[in-house]
Amino acid sequence: MSINLEWYDWVGLAGTLMVLGAFFLLQARKLSGTGLVYQLLNLLGAFGILASLYGSFNVSVFFLQIAWILISGYGIARGLSERGKPKA
């Protein structure tokens, strides 16, 4: 049995590992859910999974990854805007 993976399969696998790795590190309390590293792992992971749809499109996964990208982008923007503000 031979498995032939295309570039988009590899990118999708890397994206999946990023999202799962971020979630694991969050659960292990090694990352903060509001931290930039966590948000970037989710954002880049979602883009990787989205790229994997080039080989076989799935509308449900497409919408999930678009939502993941938007939410991660929001988290990054919010985190960056709060960095300059003093804590209450």
DSSP file (Angstrom, degrees, kcal/mol; ACC not computed):
  #  RESIDUE AA STRUCTURE BP1 BP2  ACC     N-H-->O    O-->H-N    N-H-->O    O-->H-N    TCO  KAPPA ALPHA  PHI   PSI    X-CA   Y-CA   Z-CA
    1    1 A M              0   0    0      0, 0.0     2,-0.4     0, 0.0     0, 0.0   0.000 360.0 360.0 360.0 131.7    0.0    0.0    0.0
    2    2 A S        -     0   0    0      2,-0.0     2,-0.6     0, 0.0     0, 0.0  -0.963 360.0-155.4-122.7 133.6    1.4    3.4   -1.0
    3    3 A I        -     0   0    0     -2,-0.4     2,-0.7     2,-0.0     0, 0.0  -0.933   7.6-163.8-109.0 118.9    0.2    6.8    0.2
    4    4 A N        -     0   0    0     -2,-0.6     2,-0.5     0, 0.0    -2,-0.0  -0.891   8.6-168.1-104.3 111.3    0.9    9.6   -2.2
    5    5 A L        -     0   0    0     -2,-0.7     2,-0.1     4,-0.0    -2,-0.0  -0.842   7.4-148.5-102.3 133.6    0.6   12.9   -0.4
    6    6 A E    >>  -     0   0    0     -2,-0.5     4,-1.8     1,-0.1     3,-0.6  -0.389  35.8 -95.2 -88.5 172.3    0.6   16.2   -2.4
    7    7 A W  H 3> S+     0   0    0      1,-0.3     4,-2.4     2,-0.2     5,-0.2   0.878 125.7  53.7 -57.0 -39.6    2.0   19.5   -1.1
    8    8 A Y  H 3> S+     0   0    0      1,-0.2     4,-2.1     2,-0.2    -1,-0.3   0.796 104.8  54.9 -70.0 -26.9   -1.5   20.6    0.1
    9    9 A D  H <> S+     0   0    0     -3,-0.6     4,-2.4     2,-0.2    -1,-0.2   0.917 109.6  46.8 -67.4 -43.3   -1.8   17.4    2.1
   10   10 A W  H  X S+     0   0    0     -4,-1.8     4,-2.4     2,-0.2    -2,-0.2   0.898 112.5  49.5 -64.7 -41.3    1.5   18.1    3.9
   11   11 A V  H  X S+     0   0    0     -4,-2.4     4,-2.4     2,-0.2    -1,-0.2   0.907 111.7  49.7 -64.1 -41.7    0.4   21.7    4.5
   12   12 A G  H  X S+     0   0    0     -4,-2.1     4,-2.5     2,-0.2    -2,-0.2   0.894 110.2  49.7 -63.8 -41.1   -2.9   20.5    5.9
   13   13 A L  H  X S+     0   0    0     -4,-2.4     4,-2.4     2,-0.2    -2,-0.2   0.914 110.9  49.5 -64.0 -42.2   -1.1   18.0    8.2
   14   14 A A  H  X S+     0   0    0     -4,-2.4     4,-2.1     2,-0.2    -2,-0.2   0.914 111.5  49.8 -62.4 -42.1    1.2   20.7    9.5
   15   15 A G  H  X S+     0   0    0     -4,-2.4     4,-2.4     2,-0.2    -2,-0.2   0.909 109.7  50.5 -62.5 -42.8   -1.8   23.0   10.1
   16   16 A T  H  X S+     0   0    0     -4,-2.5     4,-2.7     1,-0.2     5,-0.3   0.912 109.9  50.4 -61.6 -43.2   -3.6   20.2   12.0
   17   17 A L  H  X S+     0   0    0     -4,-2.4     4,-2.6     1,-0.2    -1,-0.2   0.866 109.4  52.3 -63.7 -35.9   -0.6   19.6   14.2
   18   18 A M  H  X S+     0   0    0     -4,-2.1     4,-2.6     2,-0.2    -2,-0.2   0.947 112.4  43.7 -64.5 -47.9   -0.4   23.4   14.9
   19   19 A V  H  X S+     0   0    0     -4,-2.4     4,-2.1     2,-0.2    -2,-0.2   0.932 118.6  43.6 -64.5 -46.1   -4.0   23.6   16.0
   20   20 A L  H  X S+     0   0    0     -4,-2.7     4,-2.6     2,-0.2    -1,-0.2   0.898 113.8  51.4 -66.4 -39.9   -3.8   20.4   18.1
   21   21 A G  H  X S+     0   0    0     -4,-2.6     4,-2.7    -5,-0.3    -2,-0.2   0.907 109.8  49.7 -63.0 -42.0   -0.4   21.4   19.5
   22   22 A A  H  X S+     0   0    0     -4,-2.6     4,-2.0     2,-0.2    -2,-0.2   0.918 112.1  48.0 -62.2 -43.4   -1.8   24.8   20.6
   23   23 A F  H  X S+     0   0    0     -4,-2.1     4,-2.5     2,-0.2    -2,-0.2   0.908 112.2  49.0 -65.3 -41.7   -4.8   23.1   22.2
   24   24 A F  H  X S+     0   0    0     -4,-2.6     4,-2.4     1,-0.2    -2,-0.2   0.938 111.4  48.9 -61.8 -46.8   -2.5   20.6   24.0
   25   25 A L  H  <>S+     0   0    0     -4,-2.7     5,-3.0     1,-0.2     6,-1.3   0.839 110.7  51.6 -64.7 -32.0   -0.2   23.3   25.3
   26   26 A L  H ><5S+     0   0    0     -4,-2.0     3,-1.3     4,-0.2    -1,-0.2   0.938 111.7  45.8 -65.7 -47.2   -3.2   25.3   26.5
   27   27 A Q  H 3<5S+     0   0    0     -4,-2.5    -2,-0.2     1,-0.3    -1,-0.2   0.834 111.3  52.6 -65.5 -32.5   -4.5   22.3   28.4
   28   28 A A  T 3<5S-     0   0    0     -4,-2.4    -1,-0.3    -5,-0.2    -2,-0.2   0.444 114.2-121.5 -81.0   0.2   -1.1   21.6   29.8
   29   29 A R  T < 5S+     0   0    0     -3,-1.3    -3,-0.2    -5,-0.2    -2,-0.1   0.813  81.4 119.9  61.3  33.5   -1.0   25.3   30.9
   30   30 A K  S   <S+     0   0    0     -5,-3.0     2,-0.3    -6,-0.2    -4,-0.2   0.624  73.9  37.8 -95.6 -18.9    2.1   26.0   28.9
   31   31 A L  S    S-     0   0    0     -6,-1.3     2,-0.4    -9,-0.1    -2,-0.2  -0.941  80.6-123.5-129.5 152.8    0.4   28.6   26.8
   32   32 A S    >   -     0   0    0     -2,-0.3     3,-1.4     1,-0.1     6,-0.3  -0.775  17.9-132.9 -92.2 140.6   -2.1   31.3   27.6
   33   33 A G  T 3  S+     0   0    0     -2,-0.4    -1,-0.1     1,-0.3    -7,-0.0   0.692 110.4  44.4 -65.4 -18.4   -5.4   31.3   25.7
   34   34 A T  T 3  S+     0   0    0      4,-0.0    -1,-0.3    45,-0.0     2,-0.1   0.372  92.3 113.8-103.8   2.7   -5.0   35.0   25.1
   35   35 A G  S <> S-     0   0    0     -3,-1.4     4,-2.0     1,-0.1     5,-0.2  -0.362  73.4-122.9 -77.1 155.3   -1.3   34.9   24.3
   36   36 A L  H  > S+     0   0    0      1,-0.2     4,-2.8     2,-0.2     5,-0.2   0.871 109.0  54.8 -64.7 -39.6    0.1   35.7   20.9
   37   37 A V  H  > S+     0   0    0      2,-0.2     4,-2.4     1,-0.2    -1,-0.2   0.929 109.3  47.6 -62.3 -45.0    1.8   32.3   20.4
   38   38 A Y  H  > S+     0   0    0     -6,-0.3     4,-2.0     1,-0.2    -1,-0.2   0.933 114.2  46.7 -60.9 -46.2   -1.4   30.4   21.0
   39   39 A Q  H  X S+     0   0    0     -4,-2.0     4,-2.6     1,-0.2    -2,-0.2   0.893 112.4  49.7 -65.3 -40.3   -3.3   32.7   18.6
   40   40 A L  H  X S+     0   0    0     -4,-2.8     4,-3.0     2,-0.2     5,-0.4   0.890 108.3  52.8 -67.2 -39.2   -0.7   32.5   15.9
   41   41 A L  H  X S+     0   0    0     -4,-2.4     4,-2.1    -5,-0.2    -1,-0.2   0.917 112.7  45.3 -60.9 -41.9   -0.6   28.7   16.1
   42   42 A N  H  X S+     0   0    0     -4,-2.0     4,-2.4    -5,-0.2    -2,-0.2   0.917 114.7  47.9 -66.6 -43.6   -4.4   28.7   15.6
   43   43 A L  H  X S+     0   0    0     -4,-2.6     4,-2.0     2,-0.2    -2,-0.2   0.950 116.6  41.2 -63.4 -51.0   -4.3   31.2   12.8
   44   44 A L  H  X S+     0   0    0     -4,-3.0     4,-2.2     1,-0.2    -1,-0.2   0.878 114.6  53.3 -67.2 -36.8   -1.4   29.5   10.8
   45   45 A G  H  X S+     0   0    0     -4,-2.1     4,-2.4    -5,-0.4    -1,-0.2   0.914 108.2  49.8 -62.1 -43.0   -2.9   26.1   11.5
   46   46 A A  H  X S+     0   0    0     -4,-2.4     4,-2.5     1,-0.2    -2,-0.2   0.895 109.7  50.9 -64.6 -40.0   -6.3   27.2   10.1
   47   47 A F  H  X S+     0   0    0     -4,-2.0     4,-2.3     2,-0.2    -1,-0.2   0.896 110.0  51.0 -62.6 -39.3   -4.6   28.5    7.0
   48   48 A G  H  X S+     0   0    0     -4,-2.2     4,-1.4     2,-0.2    -2,-0.2   0.925 111.5  45.8 -63.7 -44.5   -2.8   25.2    6.6
   49   49 A I  H  X S+     0   0    0     -4,-2.4     4,-0.6     1,-0.2    -2,-0.2   0.893 111.4  53.3 -65.3 -39.1   -6.0   23.2    6.9
   50   50 A L  H >< S+     0   0    0     -4,-2.5     3,-1.1     1,-0.2    -1,-0.2   0.898 106.4  52.7 -61.0 -41.0   -7.7   25.6    4.5
   51   51 A A  H >< S+     0   0    0     -4,-2.3     3,-1.8     1,-0.2     4,-0.3   0.832  98.8  64.5 -63.9 -31.7   -4.9   25.1    1.9
   52   52 A S  H >X S+     0   0    0     -4,-1.4     3,-1.2     1,-0.3     4,-0.8   0.731  86.7  71.9 -65.6 -19.8   -5.5   21.3    2.2
   53   53 A L  T << S+     0   0    0     -3,-1.1    -1,-0.3    -4,-0.6    -2,-0.2   0.604  75.1  82.9 -71.8  -9.8   -8.9   21.8    0.7
   54   54 A Y  T <4 S+     0   0    0     -3,-1.8    -1,-0.3     1,-0.2     3,-0.2   0.864  95.4  43.9 -57.8 -36.1   -7.2   22.5   -2.6
   55   55 A G  T <4 S+     0   0    0     -3,-1.2     2,-0.3     1,-0.3    -1,-0.2   0.864 135.4   5.9 -79.3 -37.7   -7.1   18.8   -3.1
   56   56 A S  S  < S-     0   0    0     -4,-0.8    -1,-0.3     2,-0.0    -2,-0.1  -0.811  79.3-140.0-151.7 103.2  -10.6   17.9   -2.0
   57   57 A F        -     0   0    0     -2,-0.3     2,-0.4    -3,-0.2    -3,-0.1  -0.391  19.0-179.1 -72.3 139.0  -13.0   20.7   -1.1
   58   58 A N     >  -     0   0    0     -2,-0.1     4,-2.4     1,-0.1     5,-0.1  -0.945  17.4-155.1-138.0 113.5  -15.3   20.3    1.8
   59   59 A V  H  > S+     0   0    0     -2,-0.4     4,-2.3     1,-0.2     5,-0.2   0.845  93.4  52.6 -62.4 -36.5  -17.7   23.2    2.5
   60   60 A S  H  > S+     0   0    0      2,-0.2     4,-2.2     1,-0.2    -1,-0.2   0.933 112.3  44.2 -65.1 -45.8  -18.1   22.5    6.2
   61   61 A V  H  > S+     0   0    0      2,-0.2     4,-2.6     1,-0.2     5,-0.2   0.879 111.0  56.7 -66.0 -37.6  -14.3   22.4    6.8
   62   62 A F  H  X S+     0   0    0     -4,-2.4     4,-2.1     1,-0.2    -2,-0.2   0.950 110.5  42.2 -58.0 -51.8  -14.0   25.6    4.6
   63   63 A F  H  X S+     0   0    0     -4,-2.3     4,-2.3     1,-0.2    -1,-0.2   0.868 112.9  53.8 -66.7 -36.4  -16.5   27.5    6.8
   64   64 A L  H  X S+     0   0    0     -4,-2.2     4,-2.3    -5,-0.2    -1,-0.2   0.926 111.1  45.6 -61.9 -44.3  -15.0   26.2   10.0
   65   65 A Q  H  X S+     0   0    0     -4,-2.6     4,-2.5     2,-0.2    -2,-0.2   0.855 110.2  53.3 -71.1 -34.6  -11.5   27.3    9.0
   66   66 A I  H  X S+     0   0    0     -4,-2.1     4,-2.5    -5,-0.2    -1,-0.2   0.933 111.9  46.2 -62.8 -44.3  -12.7   30.8    7.9
   67   67 A A  H  X S+     0   0    0     -4,-2.3     4,-2.7     2,-0.2     5,-0.2   0.907 111.7  51.8 -62.3 -41.5  -14.3   31.2   11.3
   68   68 A W  H  X S+     0   0    0     -4,-2.3     4,-2.4     1,-0.2    -2,-0.2   0.903 111.0  47.8 -61.9 -42.2  -11.1   29.9   13.0
   69   69 A I  H  X S+     0   0    0     -4,-2.5     4,-2.7     2,-0.2    -2,-0.2   0.926 113.1  47.4 -65.2 -46.0   -9.1   32.5   11.0
   70   70 A L  H  X S+     0   0    0     -4,-2.5     4,-2.3     2,-0.2    -2,-0.2   0.915 114.4  46.0 -63.3 -43.7  -11.5   35.4   11.8
   71   71 A I  H  X S+     0   0    0     -4,-2.7     4,-2.4     2,-0.2    -1,-0.2   0.908 114.1  48.0 -67.5 -41.5  -11.6   34.5   15.5
   72   72 A S  H  X S+     0   0    0     -4,-2.4     4,-2.5    -5,-0.2    -2,-0.2   0.912 111.5  50.9 -64.2 -41.9   -7.8   34.1   15.7
   73   73 A G  H  X S+     0   0    0     -4,-2.7     4,-2.6     2,-0.2    -2,-0.2   0.904 110.2  49.8 -61.1 -41.5   -7.3   37.4   13.9
   74   74 A Y  H  X S+     0   0    0     -4,-2.3     4,-2.8     2,-0.2     5,-0.2   0.922 110.5  50.2 -61.2 -45.0   -9.7   39.1   16.4
   75   75 A G  H  X S+     0   0    0     -4,-2.4     4,-2.4     2,-0.2    -2,-0.2   0.891 111.8  47.6 -62.4 -40.2   -7.8   37.6   19.3
   76   76 A I  H  X S+     0   0    0     -4,-2.5     4,-2.6     2,-0.2     5,-0.2   0.940 113.6  47.2 -65.9 -47.0   -4.4   38.8   17.9
   77   77 A A  H  X S+     0   0    0     -4,-2.6     4,-2.2     1,-0.2    -2,-0.2   0.917 114.5  46.8 -61.3 -44.0   -5.8   42.3   17.2
   78   78 A R  H  X S+     0   0    0     -4,-2.8     4,-1.8     2,-0.2    -1,-0.2   0.919 112.6  49.5 -65.2 -43.3   -7.3   42.5   20.7
   79   79 A G  H  X S+     0   0    0     -4,-2.4     4,-0.8    -5,-0.2    -2,-0.2   0.904 112.3  47.4 -62.7 -41.5   -4.2   41.2   22.4
   80   80 A L  H  X S+     0   0    0     -4,-2.6     4,-0.6     1,-0.2     3,-0.4   0.876 111.5  50.6 -68.0 -37.4   -2.0   43.7   20.5
   81   81 A S  H  < S+     0   0    0     -4,-2.2     3,-0.4     1,-0.2     4,-0.2   0.806 109.9  51.0 -71.2 -27.8   -4.3   46.6   21.3
   82   82 A E  H >< S+     0   0    0     -4,-1.8     3,-0.7     1,-0.2    -1,-0.2   0.624  91.3  78.2 -83.6 -13.5   -4.4   45.7   25.0
   83   83 A R  H 3< S+     0   0    0     -4,-0.8    -1,-0.2    -3,-0.4    -2,-0.2   0.862  95.8  45.7 -63.8 -35.0   -0.6   45.5   25.3
   84   84 A G  T 3< S+     0   0    0     -4,-0.6    -1,-0.2    -3,-0.4    -2,-0.1   0.590  96.7  90.7 -84.3  -9.9   -0.2   49.3   25.4
   85   85 A K  S <  S-     0   0    0     -3,-0.7     2,-0.1    -4,-0.2    -3,-0.0  -0.649  80.3-116.9 -90.2 140.9   -3.0   49.8   27.9
   86   86 A P        -     0   0    0      0, 0.0     2,-0.2     0, 0.0    -2,-0.1  -0.462  34.6-108.6 -71.3 147.4   -2.3   49.9   31.6
   87   87 A K              0   0    0     -2,-0.1    -5,-0.0     1,-0.1     0, 0.0  -0.517 360.0 360.0 -77.6 144.5   -4.0   47.1   33.7
   88   88 A A              0   0    0     -2,-0.2    -1,-0.1     0, 0.0     0, 0.0   0.463 360.0 360.0 -77.2 360.0   -6.9   48.2   35.9
